[in-house]
Amino acid sequence: MIARYFATEQAAIEELEAEAAALAQKLEELKEEHGGEEGLLEAVVDEKGDIARAAVLERLLETKGDAEVEDERRLLTDCLDLLERESAANKRAKDAQKELEGKSLRSTAS
């Protein structure tokens, strides 16, 4: 039913999900490139192997004003931006999915 009556809404959700996946892939690439032992992101990769937003924020605060770690700060800022954009895209997709489910339920109840 969704594919037939709500194709536009479903396509928008899929686009948001693809955006979130692309951002997650960029984060994964950064982690692989810089998250290893003695990498610039080593301090922000958690025990699960994910880049932790809280750790990124903490590290940015720790290194504020330290010119010797400018490359690390730039990379941390990029990571934070990607994390926030990924989170926003996931939230928009989830909200759109809930809205679509509501529309679907209302149309079947009619």
C-alpha positions as CSV (number, residue, x, y, z in Angstrom):
1,M,0.0,0.0,0.0
2,I,2.8,2.4,0.9
3,A,4.5,1.8,-2.4
4,R,1.3,2.5,-4.3
5,Y,-0.2,5.5,-2.5
6,F,2.8,7.0,-0.7
7,A,5.6,6.5,-3.2
8,T,6.8,10.1,-2.9
9,E,7.0,10.0,0.9
10,Q,8.8,6.6,0.8
11,A,11.3,7.9,-1.7
12,A,12.0,10.9,0.6
13,I,12.6,8.6,3.5
14,E,14.9,6.4,1.4
15,E,16.8,9.5,0.4
16,L,17.3,10.6,4.0
17,E,18.4,7.1,4.9
18,A,20.9,7.1,2.1
19,E,22.2,10.5,3.3
20,A,22.7,9.1,6.8
21,A,24.5,6.0,5.4
22,A,26.8,8.2,3.3
23,L,27.7,10.3,6.3
24,A,28.3,7.1,8.4
25,Q,30.6,5.8,5.6
26,K,32.6,9.1,5.7
27,L,33.0,8.7,9.5
28,E,34.1,5.1,9.0
29,E,36.7,6.1,6.5
30,L,38.0,8.8,8.8
31,K,38.1,6.3,11.6
32,E,40.0,3.7,9.5
33,E,42.5,6.3,8.3
34,H,43.1,8.1,11.6
35,G,41.6,6.0,14.4
36,G,44.3,3.4,14.8
37,E,47.1,3.3,17.3
38,E,48.7,6.7,17.5
39,G,46.2,8.1,15.0
40,L,44.8,11.5,15.4
41,L,41.4,10.1,16.3
42,E,42.6,7.4,18.6
43,A,41.4,9.3,21.7
44,V,37.8,9.5,20.5
45,V,37.2,5.9,19.4
46,D,35.3,4.0,22.0
47,E,35.6,0.4,23.1
48,K,33.0,-0.6,20.4
49,G,35.2,1.0,17.7
50,D,32.8,3.9,17.2
51,I,33.7,7.6,17.2
52,A,32.0,8.9,20.3
53,R,30.5,12.4,20.1
54,A,31.1,13.1,23.8
55,A,34.8,12.1,23.4
56,V,35.1,14.4,20.4
57,L,33.7,17.3,22.3
58,E,35.9,16.6,25.3
59,R,39.0,16.3,23.2
60,L,38.2,19.6,21.5
61,L,37.9,21.3,24.9
62,E,41.2,19.7,26.0
63,T,43.1,20.9,23.0
64,K,41.5,24.4,22.7
65,G,44.2,27.0,22.0
66,D,46.9,24.4,21.4
67,A,48.6,25.2,18.1
68,E,50.6,22.0,18.2
69,V,47.5,19.9,17.6
70,E,45.8,22.0,14.9
71,D,45.5,19.0,12.5
72,E,43.8,16.9,15.2
73,R,41.4,19.8,16.0
74,R,40.5,20.2,12.4
75,L,39.8,16.5,12.1
76,L,37.8,16.5,15.3
77,T,35.7,19.4,14.0
78,D,35.1,17.5,10.8
79,C,34.1,14.4,12.8
80,L,31.7,16.4,15.0
81,D,30.1,17.9,11.9
82,L,29.6,14.5,10.3
83,L,28.2,13.0,13.6
84,E,25.7,15.9,13.9
85,R,24.6,15.7,10.3
86,E,24.3,11.9,10.5
87,S,22.2,12.2,13.6
88,A,20.0,14.9,12.1
89,A,19.4,12.8,8.9
90,N,18.6,9.7,11.0
91,K,16.1,11.7,13.0
92,R,14.5,13.2,10.0
93,A,14.2,9.7,8.4
94,K,12.7,8.3,11.6
95,D,10.2,11.2,11.9
96,A,9.2,10.9,8.3
97,Q,8.7,7.1,8.7
98,K,6.4,7.7,11.7
99,E,4.5,10.2,9.8
100,L,4.1,7.9,6.8
101,E,3.0,5.1,9.1
102,G,0.4,7.4,10.6
103,K,-0.9,8.3,7.1
104,S,-1.0,4.7,6.1
105,L,-3.0,3.8,9.2
106,R,-5.4,6.7,8.7
107,S,-6.0,5.7,5.1
108,T,-6.7,2.0,6.0
109,A,-9.1,3.1,8.7
110,S,-11.1,5.2,6.3
